[in-house]
Amino acid sequence: MPFARSRGRKVEASFSGGHITSDGGLLLVRQAERQLGIVRRIARSLPDDRRRRSVLHDLPSMLKQRIFALACGYEDQNDHDQLRHDLALQAMVGKSAPLAHSSTLCRLENRSDRSWAWAFHKALFETFVARHPRPPKELILDFDATDDLVHGLQEGRFFHGYYGNYCFLPLYVFCGDFPLVAYLRPANIDGARHFGAILRLLVRALRDRWPDVRIIVRGDGGFCRKRVLRWCEHECVDYVIGLPRNAVLERMAEPWLDDVQARSEATGSSERRYEEVRYAAKSWLYDRRVIVKAEYLPGRSSKRNPRFVVTNRDEPPEVLYRELYCARGEMENRIKEQQLDLYADRTSAHKWWPNQLRLLLSTVAYVLLNHIREVGLKGTKLARAYVGTIRLRLIKIGAVIVENTRRVRFLLSSSNPDQELFWLAARKLAG
């Protein structure tokens, strides 16, 4: 196909370059998976009742094919109709023949059920534990729910009044940057549904591995439930959970709100102060410590902005609110990475369990890219980069593939500007 001339020369293009890949950085993704061993853990727990003589593609290979493709930015099964011939993806999966067709991957998804979701979560937990060579002293579990918009007639889709659309309502649990739970739920439920049950399972499993670990539960006001608070106190679990505002709390905070408003009107800038009160909701058996952030925001839409957090910890109010509670906002960035960069919201299958599987495949792809970030890029300029940036800079690298019976050679682009970062990450991930 001809294009505009360049300095008097013809410019032509065709898709006939042979064995060239745009995903040379799959080398790093494979190294991350080999270090973590997460796909091996998943496949070990999954049933495979197919007739062995008729099987061309085993479970580990198909899981790697799908997860590695997500890490490279290929969100759809249909992409694999061509990707299955990519020598780079074949080599990273461990094959020297075309990989699974999209129809085969579709059948894989439609075989999933509750046991598959349990196997994935078990592998995520075991991988998380294996990342800690020494027992940690403290772990913070962040809970959050988000909307997953749907545009068809999928099983379990409902209209959600807060988000104003038809959606699912998945529940995520992160410990630091690591996802422990990615649980798909319908949208016609309380946002904290199954919060207590999942918390109990996680605390029990973590204390089985590390009996002396201190556990902190963190969440916004949607997760303030009396039974969970009471259980945490009984089980010596710390909690820092948002408390929805009400007339009683606002009346208790009114003197401090008057103070910050007066200071704000004098200075012209926003003012805030941090205090604490003892408060008991009608459904509570006793009062609890509540941190109050009294804030006034000036400007054309000036307003009082009180916030409340219930806790059983004893740090000073400002330290607890600003350094501990506000840090939960990082979890929201991790959820955005999964949805925007790894297509966790690509839940377009009709049946429920295939959509849960897609959410978990995306979560595993995130784990691999996050491992590259935390281990391979530690101390570099990309140490806190979004996974989408890491993909763009280190995964989407053009390469010529040359293979024979003894080796597969990746001839990466000589003009790549991040060669030093690539080799540094490769060395760190080789251990």
ROKOL-247471 format. One record per residue (C-alpha): residue in three letters; chain; y, z, x. Coordinates in steps of 0.001 Angstrom, whole numbers, padded with zeros to 6 digits, always signed. Layout:
type	mol	north	up	east
ala	A	Y	Z	X
...
END
This chain:
type	mol	north	up	east
met	A	+000000	+000000	+000000
pro	A	+003338	-001012	+001550
phe	A	+006309	+001357	+001822
ala	A	+009892	+000894	+002978
arg	A	+010255	-000396	+006536
ser	A	+011041	+001950	+009419
arg	A	+013156	+000503	+012296
gly	A	+012010	-002996	+011396
arg	A	+008323	-002095	+011289
lys	A	+006023	-002325	+008289
val	A	+004854	+000973	+006826
glu	A	+001465	+000865	+005104
ala	A	-000836	+003558	+003708
ser	A	-004382	+003849	+002402
phe	A	-006899	+006615	+001823
ser	A	-009278	+005263	+004470
gly	A	-008676	+007613	+007393
gly	A	-012207	+008959	+007329
his	A	-013085	+012569	+007991
ile	A	-009636	+014158	+007896
thr	A	-008854	+017422	+006145
ser	A	-005594	+019002	+005062
asp	A	-007196	+022467	+005289
gly	A	-007889	+023038	+008978
gly	A	-006995	+026697	+008512
leu	A	-010242	+027222	+006611
leu	A	-011473	+028362	+010011
leu	A	-009449	+031546	+009561
val	A	-010624	+032077	+005986
arg	A	-014256	+031805	+007098
gln	A	-013634	+034240	+009953
ala	A	-012135	+036717	+007497
glu	A	-015141	+036385	+005184
arg	A	-017575	+036878	+008070
gln	A	-015781	+040058	+009111
leu	A	-015731	+041473	+005597
gly	A	-019072	+040149	+004360
ile	A	-017845	+040300	+000782
val	A	-019564	+037133	-000513
arg	A	-022867	+038308	+000933
arg	A	-022468	+041610	-000915
ile	A	-021705	+039815	-004175
ala	A	-024614	+037378	-003928
arg	A	-027030	+040192	-003071
ser	A	-026330	+041837	-006441
leu	A	-026339	+038731	-008635
pro	A	-029476	+037601	-010479
asp	A	-030556	+034007	-009926
asp	A	-033295	+032976	-012333
arg	A	-033135	+029259	-011562
arg	A	-036329	+027423	-010617
arg	A	-036339	+027440	-006823
arg	A	-037806	+023964	-006405
ser	A	-034924	+022453	-008370
val	A	-032087	+024327	-006666
leu	A	-029826	+022319	-004330
his	A	-026932	+024802	-004126
asp	A	-027633	+028494	-003674
leu	A	-025364	+031224	-005041
pro	A	-023668	+032207	-001745
ser	A	-022761	+028572	-001065
met	A	-021247	+027999	-004508
leu	A	-019328	+031264	-004389
lys	A	-017900	+030400	-000968
gln	A	-017072	+026884	-002113
arg	A	-015100	+028154	-005080
ile	A	-013411	+031066	-003289
phe	A	-012462	+029084	-000182
ala	A	-011006	+026336	-002364
leu	A	-008883	+028881	-004241
ala	A	-007637	+030228	-000923
cys	A	-006601	+026683	-000011
gly	A	-004750	+026180	-003295
tyr	A	-007277	+024218	-005371
glu	A	-007306	+025957	-008733
asp	A	-009495	+023691	-010862
gln	A	-013192	+022966	-010880
asn	A	-012400	+019262	-011232
asp	A	-010896	+019331	-007729
his	A	-014418	+019753	-006379
asp	A	-015436	+016279	-007479
gln	A	-013660	+015113	-004303
leu	A	-013563	+018352	-002302
arg	A	-017351	+018506	-002204
his	A	-017209	+015649	+000328
asp	A	-014687	+017406	+002612
leu	A	-016449	+018023	+005934
ala	A	-014224	+021025	+006665
leu	A	-015222	+022792	+003452
gln	A	-018854	+021832	+003969
ala	A	-018856	+023273	+007487
met	A	-017205	+026506	+006401
val	A	-019681	+026946	+003561
gly	A	-022525	+026259	+005974
lys	A	-023687	+022898	+004667
ser	A	-023931	+019394	+006100
ala	A	-024244	+017586	+002762
pro	A	-022041	+017239	-000323
leu	A	-021351	+020562	-002015
ala	A	-021732	+021462	-005666
his	A	-020215	+019153	-008276
ser	A	-017711	+020487	-010798
ser	A	-020381	+020405	-013519
thr	A	-022640	+022604	-011386
leu	A	-019799	+025072	-010821
cys	A	-019099	+025042	-014560
arg	A	-022709	+026008	-015259
leu	A	-022360	+028783	-012676
glu	A	-019354	+030210	-014503
asn	A	-021045	+030034	-017872
arg	A	-024030	+032028	-016582
ser	A	-021805	+035010	-015838
asp	A	-021956	+038171	-017911
arg	A	-021214	+041892	-017677
ser	A	-023642	+042346	-014773
trp	A	-021726	+039747	-012754
ala	A	-018459	+041619	-013275
trp	A	-020152	+044824	-012149
ala	A	-021594	+043090	-009043
phe	A	-018167	+041770	-008027
his	A	-016522	+045162	-008467
lys	A	-019321	+046870	-006561
ala	A	-018818	+044428	-003676
leu	A	-015042	+045010	-003736
phe	A	-015599	+048764	-003531
glu	A	-018154	+048515	-000716
thr	A	-015839	+046196	+001218
phe	A	-012979	+048650	+000784
val	A	-015105	+051513	+002081
ala	A	-016326	+049454	+005052
arg	A	-012705	+048829	+006104
his	A	-012332	+052552	+006895
pro	A	-014275	+053489	+010038
arg	A	-013035	+057060	+009585
pro	A	-012702	+058997	+006336
pro	A	-009115	+058707	+005067
lys	A	-007196	+061880	+004340
glu	A	-005345	+060486	+001329
leu	A	-005703	+057533	-001034
ile	A	-003226	+056343	-003672
leu	A	-004672	+054499	-006668
asp	A	-002121	+052282	-008415
phe	A	-002836	+051225	-012003
asp	A	-000967	+048457	-013778
ala	A	-001488	+046000	-016620
thr	A	+000020	+042523	-016831
asp	A	+000055	+039556	-019177
asp	A	-002167	+036537	-018653
leu	A	-000868	+033818	-020957
val	A	-003400	+031562	-022663
his	A	-002764	+028180	-024230
gly	A	-005969	+027498	-026125
leu	A	-008441	+029199	-028434
gln	A	-010189	+031315	-025812
glu	A	-012385	+034198	-026900
gly	A	-010441	+037461	-026938
arg	A	-006960	+035980	-026993
phe	A	-004427	+037760	-029202
phe	A	-000680	+037729	-029749
his	A	+001121	+040490	-027846
gly	A	+004428	+041605	-029311
tyr	A	+005936	+042864	-026051
tyr	A	+005223	+039659	-024115
gly	A	+005855	+037459	-027152
asn	A	+002892	+035171	-026626
tyr	A	-000871	+034806	-026866
cys	A	-002415	+036345	-023795
phe	A	-005027	+038535	-022162
leu	A	-004049	+041941	-020789
pro	A	-005913	+042452	-017473
leu	A	-005918	+045845	-015787
tyr	A	-005540	+046007	-012004
val	A	-006199	+048908	-009644
phe	A	-004966	+048669	-006064
cys	A	-005298	+051054	-003155
gly	A	-002554	+049937	-000813
asp	A	-002890	+046154	-000614
phe	A	-006575	+046147	-001535
pro	A	-007689	+045394	-005133
leu	A	-010441	+047689	-006370
val	A	-010437	+046550	-010003
ala	A	-009478	+043315	-011753
tyr	A	-010590	+043929	-015311
leu	A	-009903	+041329	-017998
arg	A	-009050	+042798	-021417
pro	A	-007923	+041371	-024762
ala	A	-004274	+041831	-025690
asn	A	-004804	+043674	-028975
ile	A	-005382	+047049	-027297
asp	A	-003412	+049927	-025871
gly	A	-002192	+049022	-022372
ala	A	-003942	+052126	-020997
arg	A	-007296	+051338	-022622
his	A	-010184	+052308	-020295
phe	A	-007698	+053761	-017787
gly	A	-009376	+057167	-017871
ala	A	-012920	+055799	-017654
ile	A	-012134	+053585	-014665
leu	A	-010271	+056427	-012952
arg	A	-013262	+058744	-013338
leu	A	-015639	+056132	-011916
leu	A	-013395	+055464	-008921
val	A	-012752	+059132	-008136
arg	A	-016458	+059937	-008352
ala	A	-017404	+057002	-006099
leu	A	-014676	+057746	-003544
arg	A	-015591	+061418	-003330
asp	A	-019255	+060543	-002943
arg	A	-018280	+058648	+000204
trp	A	-015465	+060943	+001375
pro	A	-015770	+064427	-000166
asp	A	-012542	+065737	+001392
val	A	-010248	+062823	+000517
arg	A	-007099	+063629	-001451
ile	A	-006573	+061200	-004331
ile	A	-003240	+060401	-005973
val	A	-003017	+058422	-009225
arg	A	+000139	+056418	-009810
gly	A	+001265	+054421	-012817
asp	A	+004172	+053661	-015114
gly	A	+004893	+055258	-018477
gly	A	+002246	+053181	-020217
phe	A	-000439	+055275	-018510
cys	A	+000825	+058724	-019494
arg	A	-002100	+060061	-021520
lys	A	-002701	+063757	-022160
arg	A	-006459	+063597	-021619
val	A	-006054	+061872	-018257
leu	A	-003443	+064412	-017123
arg	A	-005697	+067275	-018138
trp	A	-008705	+065696	-016403
cys	A	-006714	+065164	-013187
glu	A	-005672	+068802	-013150
his	A	-009249	+069935	-013739
glu	A	-010645	+067655	-011006
cys	A	-007888	+068391	-008436
val	A	-006549	+064848	-008571
asp	A	-002811	+064455	-007988
tyr	A	-000826	+062282	-010379
val	A	+002633	+060716	-010360
ile	A	+003002	+058916	-013681
gly	A	+006031	+057654	-015542
leu	A	+006977	+059471	-018740
pro	A	+008488	+057477	-021616
arg	A	+011952	+058710	-022535
asn	A	+012618	+060510	-025795
ala	A	+015425	+062479	-027444
val	A	+014246	+065823	-026046
leu	A	+014086	+064603	-022461
glu	A	+017444	+062858	-022713
arg	A	+019002	+066009	-024115
met	A	+017609	+068014	-021198
ala	A	+019044	+065472	-018738
glu	A	+022439	+065194	-020454
pro	A	+024398	+067534	-018097
trp	A	+023262	+065531	-015073
leu	A	+023990	+062241	-016828
asp	A	+027516	+063469	-017597
asp	A	+027954	+064330	-013918
val	A	+026804	+060961	-012543
gln	A	+028866	+059101	-015145
ala	A	+032015	+060972	-014102
arg	A	+031331	+060251	-010426
ser	A	+030554	+056605	-011143
glu	A	+033777	+056108	-013100
ala	A	+035693	+057673	-010198
thr	A	+034030	+055589	-007459
gly	A	+033302	+052361	-009354
ser	A	+029731	+052257	-008026
ser	A	+026407	+053332	-009452
glu	A	+025612	+057013	-009043
arg	A	+022373	+058938	-009408
arg	A	+020875	+062357	-008834
tyr	A	+017371	+063767	-008936
glu	A	+016430	+066991	-010711
glu	A	+013400	+068573	-012337
val	A	+012577	+070306	-015629
arg	A	+009604	+071906	-017312
tyr	A	+008609	+069929	-020356
ala	A	+005746	+069918	-022855
ala	A	+005161	+067120	-025332
lys	A	+003918	+068130	-028773
ser	A	+000393	+066993	-027892
trp	A	+000285	+068944	-024594
leu	A	-001210	+072411	-024421
tyr	A	+001333	+073591	-021831
asp	A	+004444	+072416	-020014
arg	A	+004382	+070328	-016852
arg	A	+006753	+069457	-014035
val	A	+008926	+066441	-014861
ile	A	+011166	+064721	-012302
val	A	+014437	+063417	-013727
lys	A	+016421	+060555	-012258
ala	A	+019882	+060677	-013821
glu	A	+021649	+057382	-013135
tyr	A	+024765	+055643	-014379
leu	A	+025253	+051897	-013916
pro	A	+028876	+050714	-014085
gly	A	+030138	+047252	-014962
arg	A	+030594	+045167	-018081
ser	A	+027338	+046508	-019524
ser	A	+027712	+050032	-018175
lys	A	+025062	+052427	-019353
arg	A	+023203	+055611	-018674
asn	A	+019812	+054993	-017161
pro	A	+017635	+058127	-017163
arg	A	+014052	+057939	-015871
phe	A	+011292	+060543	-016054
val	A	+008110	+061107	-014050
val	A	+005454	+063747	-014760
thr	A	+003576	+065116	-011753
asn	A	+001523	+067984	-010410
arg	A	+002775	+067560	-006847
asp	A	+005365	+069834	-005237
glu	A	+007607	+067581	-003090
pro	A	+011387	+067743	-003683
pro	A	+012457	+065609	-006676
glu	A	+014244	+062885	-004713
val	A	+011426	+062514	-002183
leu	A	+008802	+062371	-004892
tyr	A	+010661	+059824	-007009
arg	A	+012081	+057503	-004349
glu	A	+009366	+057606	-001695
leu	A	+006230	+058131	-003747
tyr	A	+006749	+056904	-007299
cys	A	+008981	+053888	-006559
ala	A	+006512	+052634	-003940
arg	A	+004233	+051579	-006784
gly	A	+006450	+048515	-007152
glu	A	+004569	+046972	-004210
met	A	+001526	+046687	-006443
glu	A	+003464	+044396	-008752
asn	A	+004059	+042078	-005789
arg	A	+000324	+041980	-005138
ile	A	-000359	+041044	-008763
lys	A	+002252	+038279	-008526
glu	A	+000519	+036948	-005418
gln	A	-002747	+036698	-007305
gln	A	-001245	+035033	-010352
leu	A	+001247	+032704	-008661
asp	A	-000555	+031837	-005416
leu	A	-004249	+032334	-006226
tyr	A	-004313	+031338	-009918
ala	A	-005684	+034570	-011357
asp	A	-004211	+033441	-014690
arg	A	-006258	+030218	-014725
thr	A	-008376	+031706	-017507
ser	A	-008795	+028504	-019506
ala	A	-012552	+028705	-020173
his	A	-013486	+029162	-023810
lys	A	-015921	+032041	-023332
trp	A	-014928	+035548	-022274
trp	A	-017136	+036203	-019250
pro	A	-016347	+032947	-017398
asn	A	-012668	+033942	-017600
gln	A	-013487	+037384	-016196
leu	A	-015364	+035626	-013382
arg	A	-012366	+033408	-012625
leu	A	-010155	+036475	-012364
leu	A	-012609	+038035	-009905
leu	A	-012989	+034856	-007836
ser	A	-009217	+034812	-007444
thr	A	-009313	+038489	-006447
val	A	-011856	+037812	-003699
ala	A	-009765	+034887	-002424
tyr	A	-006805	+037285	-002269
val	A	-008917	+039797	-000308
leu	A	-009679	+037146	+002322
leu	A	-006058	+036028	+002740
asn	A	-004881	+039634	+002739
his	A	-007395	+040383	+005518
ile	A	-005891	+037552	+007557
arg	A	-002471	+039115	+006960
glu	A	-003468	+042701	+007747
val	A	-005743	+042040	+010719
gly	A	-005017	+038589	+012103
leu	A	-001235	+038662	+011677
lys	A	-000558	+042341	+012354
gly	A	+002609	+042771	+014398
thr	A	+003743	+039152	+013919
lys	A	+006550	+037596	+011902
leu	A	+004062	+036874	+009103
ala	A	+002713	+040439	+008927
arg	A	+004337	+040979	+005506
ala	A	+004443	+037360	+004337
tyr	A	+003196	+036432	+000867
val	A	-000247	+034857	+000823
gly	A	+001345	+031620	-000382
thr	A	+003395	+031509	+002813
ile	A	+000330	+032241	+004926
arg	A	-001502	+029388	+003209
leu	A	+001381	+026993	+003810
arg	A	+001812	+027949	+007476
leu	A	-001739	+028596	+008663
ile	A	-004248	+027160	+006176
lys	A	-002759	+023803	+005174
ile	A	-003091	+022269	+008634
gly	A	-004093	+018631	+009054
ala	A	-007211	+018113	+011173
val	A	-009618	+015353	+012141
ile	A	-013255	+016426	+011764
val	A	-015790	+015159	+014304
glu	A	-019383	+016274	+013834
asn	A	-022769	+015598	+015354
thr	A	-026085	+017406	+015391
arg	A	-024828	+020084	+017816
arg	A	-021237	+020815	+016848
val	A	-018402	+020396	+014384
arg	A	-015000	+019860	+016027
phe	A	-011686	+020468	+014266
leu	A	-008967	+018427	+015985
leu	A	-005917	+020202	+014569
ser	A	-002495	+018634	+014361
ser	A	-000809	+018665	+017781
ser	A	+002651	+019032	+016226
asn	A	+001871	+022169	+014210
pro	A	+004706	+024675	+014826
asp	A	+002502	+027763	+014347
gln	A	-000153	+027106	+016966
glu	A	+000371	+030430	+018758
leu	A	+000103	+032389	+015505
phe	A	-003053	+030487	+014572
trp	A	-004831	+031243	+017840
leu	A	-003685	+034851	+017791
ala	A	-005092	+035326	+014281
ala	A	-008313	+033525	+015256
arg	A	-008850	+035872	+018223
lys	A	-008243	+038993	+016120
leu	A	-010610	+037776	+013404
ala	A	-013353	+036836	+015856
gly	A	-014483	+040450	+016397
END
